[in-house]
Amino acid sequence: MPDSSAHADPRPQPPSPPAPGDCCDSGCPLCVHDVYHDELARYLHALAQWRLRHPEAVADG
């Protein structure tokens, strides 16, 4: 049986948003804001999956 304790399965951490000066506003094909949006979507998916494995954490907030 897998160990699903918080120590063995830590809560995902959100990505750091880009700093105000990270975007050069020149229309890059892969802007730092696009990268952040993709990382945020992956984080939210991982967090939802983690909450399914740790229903007690949802009750704690």
HTML snippet that shows the backbone in 3Dmol.js (N, CA, C, O; Angstrom):
<script src="https://3Dmol.org/build/3Dmol-min.js"></script>
<div id="view" style="width:600px;height:400px;position:relative"></div>
<script>
const pdb = `
ATOM      1  N   MET A   1       0.846  -1.180   0.000  1.00  0.00           N
ATOM      2  CA  MET A   1       0.000   0.000   0.000  1.00  0.00           C
ATOM      3  C   MET A   1       0.888   1.239   0.000  1.00  0.00           C
ATOM      4  O   MET A   1       1.778   1.339   0.845  1.00  0.00           O
ATOM      5  N   PRO A   2       0.685   2.180  -0.908  1.00  0.00           N
ATOM      6  CA  PRO A   2       1.557   3.353  -0.977  1.00  0.00           C
ATOM      7  C   PRO A   2       1.381   4.273   0.218  1.00  0.00           C
ATOM      8  O   PRO A   2       0.287   4.412   0.765  1.00  0.00           O
ATOM      9  N   ASP A   3       2.470   4.890   0.604  1.00  0.00           N
ATOM     10  CA  ASP A   3       2.445   5.856   1.703  1.00  0.00           C
ATOM     11  C   ASP A   3       2.000   7.195   1.142  1.00  0.00           C
ATOM     12  O   ASP A   3       2.714   7.812   0.351  1.00  0.00           O
ATOM     13  N   SER A   4       0.803   7.651   1.557  1.00  0.00           N
ATOM     14  CA  SER A   4       0.292   8.923   1.040  1.00  0.00           C
ATOM     15  C   SER A   4       0.375  10.022   2.085  1.00  0.00           C
ATOM     16  O   SER A   4      -0.373  10.998   2.024  1.00  0.00           O
ATOM     17  N   SER A   5       1.280   9.868   3.044  1.00  0.00           N
ATOM     18  CA  SER A   5       1.433  10.909   4.056  1.00  0.00           C
ATOM     19  C   SER A   5       1.958  12.183   3.412  1.00  0.00           C
ATOM     20  O   SER A   5       2.543  12.155   2.329  1.00  0.00           O
ATOM     21  N   ALA A   6       1.739  13.294   4.093  1.00  0.00           N
ATOM     22  CA  ALA A   6       2.170  14.587   3.563  1.00  0.00           C
ATOM     23  C   ALA A   6       3.678  14.616   3.346  1.00  0.00           C
ATOM     24  O   ALA A   6       4.163  15.305   2.448  1.00  0.00           O
ATOM     25  N   HIS A   7       4.425  13.870   4.167  1.00  0.00           N
ATOM     26  CA  HIS A   7       5.882  13.863   4.018  1.00  0.00           C
ATOM     27  C   HIS A   7       6.290  13.160   2.722  1.00  0.00           C
ATOM     28  O   HIS A   7       7.186  13.622   2.016  1.00  0.00           O
ATOM     29  N   ALA A   8       5.634  12.054   2.417  1.00  0.00           N
ATOM     30  CA  ALA A   8       5.967  11.297   1.211  1.00  0.00           C
ATOM     31  C   ALA A   8       5.332  11.903  -0.034  1.00  0.00           C
ATOM     32  O   ALA A   8       5.776  11.637  -1.151  1.00  0.00           O
ATOM     33  N   ASP A   9       4.303  12.712   0.153  1.00  0.00           N
ATOM     34  CA  ASP A   9       3.563  13.295  -0.969  1.00  0.00           C
ATOM     35  C   ASP A   9       3.282  14.765  -0.634  1.00  0.00           C
ATOM     36  O   ASP A   9       2.147  15.118  -0.315  1.00  0.00           O
ATOM     37  N   PRO A  10       4.295  15.615  -0.704  1.00  0.00           N
ATOM     38  CA  PRO A  10       4.102  17.015  -0.291  1.00  0.00           C
ATOM     39  C   PRO A  10       3.140  17.768  -1.200  1.00  0.00           C
ATOM     40  O   PRO A  10       2.993  17.450  -2.380  1.00  0.00           O
ATOM     41  N   ARG A  11       2.494  18.766  -0.625  1.00  0.00           N
ATOM     42  CA  ARG A  11       1.569  19.613  -1.378  1.00  0.00           C
ATOM     43  C   ARG A  11       2.348  20.359  -2.468  1.00  0.00           C
ATOM     44  O   ARG A  11       3.416  20.907  -2.195  1.00  0.00           O
ATOM     45  N   PRO A  12       1.827  20.383  -3.688  1.00  0.00           N
ATOM     46  CA  PRO A  12       2.503  21.133  -4.755  1.00  0.00           C
ATOM     47  C   PRO A  12       2.622  22.616  -4.399  1.00  0.00           C
ATOM     48  O   PRO A  12       1.750  23.180  -3.738  1.00  0.00           O
ATOM     49  N   GLN A  13       3.680  23.216  -4.832  1.00  0.00           N
ATOM     50  CA  GLN A  13       3.908  24.639  -4.579  1.00  0.00           C
ATOM     51  C   GLN A  13       3.629  25.433  -5.852  1.00  0.00           C
ATOM     52  O   GLN A  13       3.982  25.002  -6.950  1.00  0.00           O
ATOM     53  N   PRO A  14       2.991  26.600  -5.698  1.00  0.00           N
ATOM     54  CA  PRO A  14       2.675  27.399  -6.888  1.00  0.00           C
ATOM     55  C   PRO A  14       3.936  27.979  -7.522  1.00  0.00           C
ATOM     56  O   PRO A  14       4.936  28.202  -6.840  1.00  0.00           O
ATOM     57  N   PRO A  15       3.880  28.216  -8.811  1.00  0.00           N
ATOM     58  CA  PRO A  15       5.034  28.841  -9.470  1.00  0.00           C
ATOM     59  C   PRO A  15       5.133  30.306  -9.067  1.00  0.00           C
ATOM     60  O   PRO A  15       4.138  30.930  -8.699  1.00  0.00           O
ATOM     61  N   SER A  16       6.318  30.833  -9.140  1.00  0.00           N
ATOM     62  CA  SER A  16       6.514  32.260  -8.867  1.00  0.00           C
ATOM     63  C   SER A  16       6.093  33.056 -10.090  1.00  0.00           C
ATOM     64  O   SER A  16       6.489  32.734 -11.210  1.00  0.00           O
ATOM     65  N   PRO A  17       5.288  34.099  -9.880  1.00  0.00           N
ATOM     66  CA  PRO A  17       4.901  34.920 -11.035  1.00  0.00           C
ATOM     67  C   PRO A  17       6.093  35.708 -11.555  1.00  0.00           C
ATOM     68  O   PRO A  17       7.041  35.958 -10.811  1.00  0.00           O
ATOM     69  N   PRO A  18       6.059  36.095 -12.806  1.00  0.00           N
ATOM     70  CA  PRO A  18       7.159  36.894 -13.339  1.00  0.00           C
ATOM     71  C   PRO A  18       7.224  38.244 -12.625  1.00  0.00           C
ATOM     72  O   PRO A  18       6.201  38.820 -12.256  1.00  0.00           O
ATOM     73  N   ALA A  19       8.419  38.719 -12.445  1.00  0.00           N
ATOM     74  CA  ALA A  19       8.609  40.048 -11.853  1.00  0.00           C
ATOM     75  C   ALA A  19       8.170  41.098 -12.871  1.00  0.00           C
ATOM     76  O   ALA A  19       8.169  40.830 -14.073  1.00  0.00           O
ATOM     77  N   PRO A  20       7.800  42.284 -12.405  1.00  0.00           N
ATOM     78  CA  PRO A  20       7.333  43.325 -13.330  1.00  0.00           C
ATOM     79  C   PRO A  20       8.282  43.600 -14.498  1.00  0.00           C
ATOM     80  O   PRO A  20       7.818  43.898 -15.599  1.00  0.00           O
ATOM     81  N   GLY A  21       9.571  43.510 -14.292  1.00  0.00           N
ATOM     82  CA  GLY A  21      10.527  43.800 -15.353  1.00  0.00           C
ATOM     83  C   GLY A  21      10.923  42.607 -16.201  1.00  0.00           C
ATOM     84  O   GLY A  21      11.752  42.743 -17.101  1.00  0.00           O
ATOM     85  N   ASP A  22      10.343  41.429 -15.933  1.00  0.00           N
ATOM     86  CA  ASP A  22      10.729  40.232 -16.684  1.00  0.00           C
ATOM     87  C   ASP A  22      10.231  40.238 -18.125  1.00  0.00           C
ATOM     88  O   ASP A  22      10.870  39.653 -19.000  1.00  0.00           O
ATOM     89  N   CYS A  23       9.102  40.888 -18.383  1.00  0.00           N
ATOM     90  CA  CYS A  23       8.552  40.939 -19.736  1.00  0.00           C
ATOM     91  C   CYS A  23       9.115  42.159 -20.456  1.00  0.00           C
ATOM     92  O   CYS A  23       9.118  43.268 -19.921  1.00  0.00           O
ATOM     93  N   CYS A  24       9.591  41.936 -21.675  1.00  0.00           N
ATOM     94  CA  CYS A  24      10.186  43.040 -22.436  1.00  0.00           C
ATOM     95  C   CYS A  24       9.161  43.760 -23.309  1.00  0.00           C
ATOM     96  O   CYS A  24       9.493  44.747 -23.965  1.00  0.00           O
ATOM     97  N   ASP A  25       7.912  43.271 -23.323  1.00  0.00           N
ATOM     98  CA  ASP A  25       6.825  43.881 -24.101  1.00  0.00           C
ATOM     99  C   ASP A  25       7.136  43.993 -25.593  1.00  0.00           C
ATOM    100  O   ASP A  25       6.681  44.924 -26.258  1.00  0.00           O
ATOM    101  N   SER A  26       7.914  43.042 -26.118  1.00  0.00           N
ATOM    102  CA  SER A  26       8.232  43.096 -27.548  1.00  0.00           C
ATOM    103  C   SER A  26       7.520  42.008 -28.342  1.00  0.00           C
ATOM    104  O   SER A  26       7.825  41.797 -29.516  1.00  0.00           O
ATOM    105  N   GLY A  27       6.572  41.315 -27.710  1.00  0.00           N
ATOM    106  CA  GLY A  27       5.806  40.300 -28.427  1.00  0.00           C
ATOM    107  C   GLY A  27       6.565  39.012 -28.679  1.00  0.00           C
ATOM    108  O   GLY A  27       6.389  38.388 -29.725  1.00  0.00           O
ATOM    109  N   CYS A  28       7.387  38.612 -27.760  1.00  0.00           N
ATOM    110  CA  CYS A  28       8.150  37.367 -27.915  1.00  0.00           C
ATOM    111  C   CYS A  28       7.206  36.195 -28.178  1.00  0.00           C
ATOM    112  O   CYS A  28       6.102  36.158 -27.636  1.00  0.00           O
ATOM    113  N   PRO A  29       7.630  35.243 -29.004  1.00  0.00           N
ATOM    114  CA  PRO A  29       6.782  34.082 -29.277  1.00  0.00           C
ATOM    115  C   PRO A  29       6.485  33.269 -28.014  1.00  0.00           C
ATOM    116  O   PRO A  29       5.431  32.641 -27.913  1.00  0.00           O
ATOM    117  N   LEU A  30       7.394  33.279 -27.073  1.00  0.00           N
ATOM    118  CA  LEU A  30       7.202  32.576 -25.808  1.00  0.00           C
ATOM    119  C   LEU A  30       7.484  33.568 -24.681  1.00  0.00           C
ATOM    120  O   LEU A  30       8.592  33.625 -24.149  1.00  0.00           O
ATOM    121  N   CYS A  31       6.473  34.339 -24.333  1.00  0.00           N
ATOM    122  CA  CYS A  31       6.598  35.377 -23.311  1.00  0.00           C
ATOM    123  C   CYS A  31       6.671  34.746 -21.919  1.00  0.00           C
ATOM    124  O   CYS A  31       6.146  33.655 -21.698  1.00  0.00           O
ATOM    125  N   VAL A  32       7.319  35.434 -20.992  1.00  0.00           N
ATOM    126  CA  VAL A  32       7.386  34.943 -19.615  1.00  0.00           C
ATOM    127  C   VAL A  32       5.987  34.774 -19.033  1.00  0.00           C
ATOM    128  O   VAL A  32       5.772  33.913 -18.180  1.00  0.00           O
ATOM    129  N   HIS A  33       5.042  35.581 -19.481  1.00  0.00           N
ATOM    130  CA  HIS A  33       3.666  35.452 -18.990  1.00  0.00           C
ATOM    131  C   HIS A  33       3.014  34.179 -19.530  1.00  0.00           C
ATOM    132  O   HIS A  33       2.214  33.556 -18.833  1.00  0.00           O
ATOM    133  N   ASP A  34       3.344  33.789 -20.754  1.00  0.00           N
ATOM    134  CA  ASP A  34       2.849  32.526 -21.310  1.00  0.00           C
ATOM    135  C   ASP A  34       3.413  31.342 -20.527  1.00  0.00           C
ATOM    136  O   ASP A  34       2.692  30.399 -20.199  1.00  0.00           O
ATOM    137  N   VAL A  35       4.695  31.405 -20.237  1.00  0.00           N
ATOM    138  CA  VAL A  35       5.348  30.340 -19.475  1.00  0.00           C
ATOM    139  C   VAL A  35       4.707  30.240 -18.095  1.00  0.00           C
ATOM    140  O   VAL A  35       4.407  29.141 -17.627  1.00  0.00           O
ATOM    141  N   TYR A  36       4.497  31.380 -17.444  1.00  0.00           N
ATOM    142  CA  TYR A  36       3.874  31.388 -16.120  1.00  0.00           C
ATOM    143  C   TYR A  36       2.462  30.802 -16.187  1.00  0.00           C
ATOM    144  O   TYR A  36       2.079  30.010 -15.327  1.00  0.00           O
ATOM    145  N   HIS A  37       1.697  31.185 -17.194  1.00  0.00           N
ATOM    146  CA  HIS A  37       0.335  30.670 -17.340  1.00  0.00           C
ATOM    147  C   HIS A  37       0.352  29.146 -17.476  1.00  0.00           C
ATOM    148  O   HIS A  37      -0.471  28.464 -16.864  1.00  0.00           O
ATOM    149  N   ASP A  38       1.270  28.613 -18.262  1.00  0.00           N
ATOM    150  CA  ASP A  38       1.389  27.162 -18.427  1.00  0.00           C
ATOM    151  C   ASP A  38       1.788  26.489 -17.115  1.00  0.00           C
ATOM    152  O   ASP A  38       1.239  25.447 -16.757  1.00  0.00           O
ATOM    153  N   GLU A  39       2.747  27.086 -16.399  1.00  0.00           N
ATOM    154  CA  GLU A  39       3.177  26.535 -15.114  1.00  0.00           C
ATOM    155  C   GLU A  39       2.041  26.579 -14.098  1.00  0.00           C
ATOM    156  O   GLU A  39       1.873  25.649 -13.309  1.00  0.00           O
ATOM    157  N   LEU A  40       1.261  27.658 -14.116  1.00  0.00           N
ATOM    158  CA  LEU A  40       0.137  27.793 -13.201  1.00  0.00           C
ATOM    159  C   LEU A  40      -0.926  26.733 -13.492  1.00  0.00           C
ATOM    160  O   LEU A  40      -1.489  26.155 -12.562  1.00  0.00           O
ATOM    161  N   ALA A  41      -1.201  26.474 -14.753  1.00  0.00           N
ATOM    162  CA  ALA A  41      -2.170  25.437 -15.121  1.00  0.00           C
ATOM    163  C   ALA A  41      -1.693  24.065 -14.643  1.00  0.00           C
ATOM    164  O   ALA A  41      -2.486  23.282 -14.120  1.00  0.00           O
ATOM    165  N   ARG A  42      -0.402  23.771 -14.820  1.00  0.00           N
ATOM    166  CA  ARG A  42       0.145  22.492 -14.344  1.00  0.00           C
ATOM    167  C   ARG A  42       0.051  22.401 -12.824  1.00  0.00           C
ATOM    168  O   ARG A  42      -0.290  21.350 -12.281  1.00  0.00           O
ATOM    169  N   TYR A  43       0.354  23.510 -12.138  1.00  0.00           N
ATOM    170  CA  TYR A  43       0.265  23.537 -10.677  1.00  0.00           C
ATOM    171  C   TYR A  43      -1.167  23.273 -10.214  1.00  0.00           C
ATOM    172  O   TYR A  43      -1.384  22.464  -9.311  1.00  0.00           O
ATOM    173  N   LEU A  44      -2.147  23.947 -10.824  1.00  0.00           N
ATOM    174  CA  LEU A  44      -3.539  23.780 -10.412  1.00  0.00           C
ATOM    175  C   LEU A  44      -4.009  22.346 -10.639  1.00  0.00           C
ATOM    176  O   LEU A  44      -4.764  21.806  -9.832  1.00  0.00           O
ATOM    177  N   HIS A  45      -3.569  21.733 -11.726  1.00  0.00           N
ATOM    178  CA  HIS A  45      -3.904  20.333 -11.980  1.00  0.00           C
ATOM    179  C   HIS A  45      -3.258  19.434 -10.920  1.00  0.00           C
ATOM    180  O   HIS A  45      -3.914  18.551 -10.368  1.00  0.00           O
ATOM    181  N   ALA A  46      -1.983  19.661 -10.641  1.00  0.00           N
ATOM    182  CA  ALA A  46      -1.279  18.861  -9.639  1.00  0.00           C
ATOM    183  C   ALA A  46      -1.912  19.046  -8.262  1.00  0.00           C
ATOM    184  O   ALA A  46      -2.023  18.088  -7.497  1.00  0.00           O
ATOM    185  N   LEU A  47      -2.328  20.270  -7.943  1.00  0.00           N
ATOM    186  CA  LEU A  47      -2.958  20.536  -6.654  1.00  0.00           C
ATOM    187  C   LEU A  47      -4.298  19.809  -6.549  1.00  0.00           C
ATOM    188  O   LEU A  47      -4.608  19.239  -5.503  1.00  0.00           O
ATOM    189  N   ALA A  48      -5.084  19.821  -7.607  1.00  0.00           N
ATOM    190  CA  ALA A  48      -6.366  19.111  -7.595  1.00  0.00           C
ATOM    191  C   ALA A  48      -6.144  17.611  -7.382  1.00  0.00           C
ATOM    192  O   ALA A  48      -6.874  16.979  -6.619  1.00  0.00           O
ATOM    193  N   GLN A  49      -5.142  17.044  -8.051  1.00  0.00           N
ATOM    194  CA  GLN A  49      -4.831  15.626  -7.877  1.00  0.00           C
ATOM    195  C   GLN A  49      -4.358  15.345  -6.456  1.00  0.00           C
ATOM    196  O   GLN A  49      -4.741  14.340  -5.859  1.00  0.00           O
ATOM    197  N   TRP A  50      -3.528  16.230  -5.915  1.00  0.00           N
ATOM    198  CA  TRP A  50      -3.027  16.072  -4.551  1.00  0.00           C
ATOM    199  C   TRP A  50      -4.179  16.121  -3.553  1.00  0.00           C
ATOM    200  O   TRP A  50      -4.210  15.338  -2.604  1.00  0.00           O
ATOM    201  N   ARG A  51      -5.127  17.035  -3.760  1.00  0.00           N
ATOM    202  CA  ARG A  51      -6.279  17.146  -2.852  1.00  0.00           C
ATOM    203  C   ARG A  51      -7.134  15.882  -2.882  1.00  0.00           C
ATOM    204  O   ARG A  51      -7.715  15.510  -1.863  1.00  0.00           O
ATOM    205  N   LEU A  52      -7.217  15.225  -4.020  1.00  0.00           N
ATOM    206  CA  LEU A  52      -7.939  13.957  -4.081  1.00  0.00           C
ATOM    207  C   LEU A  52      -7.250  12.899  -3.224  1.00  0.00           C
ATOM    208  O   LEU A  52      -7.913  12.064  -2.609  1.00  0.00           O
ATOM    209  N   ARG A  53      -5.928  12.937  -3.185  1.00  0.00           N
ATOM    210  CA  ARG A  53      -5.169  11.977  -2.381  1.00  0.00           C
ATOM    211  C   ARG A  53      -5.143  12.353  -0.911  1.00  0.00           C
ATOM    212  O   ARG A  53      -4.860  11.507  -0.063  1.00  0.00           O
ATOM    213  N   HIS A  54      -5.437  13.620  -0.594  1.00  0.00           N
ATOM    214  CA  HIS A  54      -5.374  14.119   0.783  1.00  0.00           C
ATOM    215  C   HIS A  54      -6.655  14.868   1.140  1.00  0.00           C
ATOM    216  O   HIS A  54      -6.623  16.083   1.339  1.00  0.00           O
ATOM    217  N   PRO A  55      -7.780  14.163   1.222  1.00  0.00           N
ATOM    218  CA  PRO A  55      -9.046  14.855   1.516  1.00  0.00           C
ATOM    219  C   PRO A  55      -9.037  15.553   2.869  1.00  0.00           C
ATOM    220  O   PRO A  55      -9.767  16.524   3.068  1.00  0.00           O
ATOM    221  N   GLU A  56      -8.223  15.072   3.796  1.00  0.00           N
ATOM    222  CA  GLU A  56      -8.146  15.718   5.109  1.00  0.00           C
ATOM    223  C   GLU A  56      -7.557  17.120   5.004  1.00  0.00           C
ATOM    224  O   GLU A  56      -7.879  17.982   5.822  1.00  0.00           O
ATOM    225  N   ALA A  57      -6.718  17.361   4.032  1.00  0.00           N
ATOM    226  CA  ALA A  57      -6.101  18.679   3.855  1.00  0.00           C
ATOM    227  C   ALA A  57      -7.110  19.688   3.327  1.00  0.00           C
ATOM    228  O   ALA A  57      -7.000  20.878   3.620  1.00  0.00           O
ATOM    229  N   VAL A  58      -8.084  19.237   2.561  1.00  0.00           N
ATOM    230  CA  VAL A  58      -9.112  20.137   2.035  1.00  0.00           C
ATOM    231  C   VAL A  58      -9.931  20.690   3.184  1.00  0.00           C
ATOM    232  O   VAL A  58     -10.289  21.868   3.180  1.00  0.00           O
ATOM    233  N   ALA A  59     -10.232  19.851   4.174  1.00  0.00           N
ATOM    234  CA  ALA A  59     -11.002  20.294   5.335  1.00  0.00           C
ATOM    235  C   ALA A  59     -10.211  21.287   6.172  1.00  0.00           C
ATOM    236  O   ALA A  59     -10.794  22.163   6.811  1.00  0.00           O
ATOM    237  N   ASP A  60      -8.878  21.159   6.175  1.00  0.00           N
ATOM    238  CA  ASP A  60      -8.023  22.065   6.949  1.00  0.00           C
ATOM    239  C   ASP A  60      -7.820  23.396   6.252  1.00  0.00           C
ATOM    240  O   ASP A  60      -7.353  24.351   6.874  1.00  0.00           O
ATOM    241  N   GLY A  61      -8.157  23.481   4.985  1.00  0.00           N
ATOM    242  CA  GLY A  61      -7.986  24.736   4.247  1.00  0.00           C
ATOM    243  C   GLY A  61      -6.822  24.673   3.409  1.00  0.00           C
ATOM    244  O   GLY A  61      -6.511  25.636   2.709  1.00  0.00           O
TER     245      GLY A  61
END
`;
const viewer = $3Dmol.createViewer("view");
viewer.addModel(pdb, "pdb");
viewer.setStyle({}, {cartoon: {color: "spectrum"}});
viewer.zoomTo();
viewer.render();
</script>
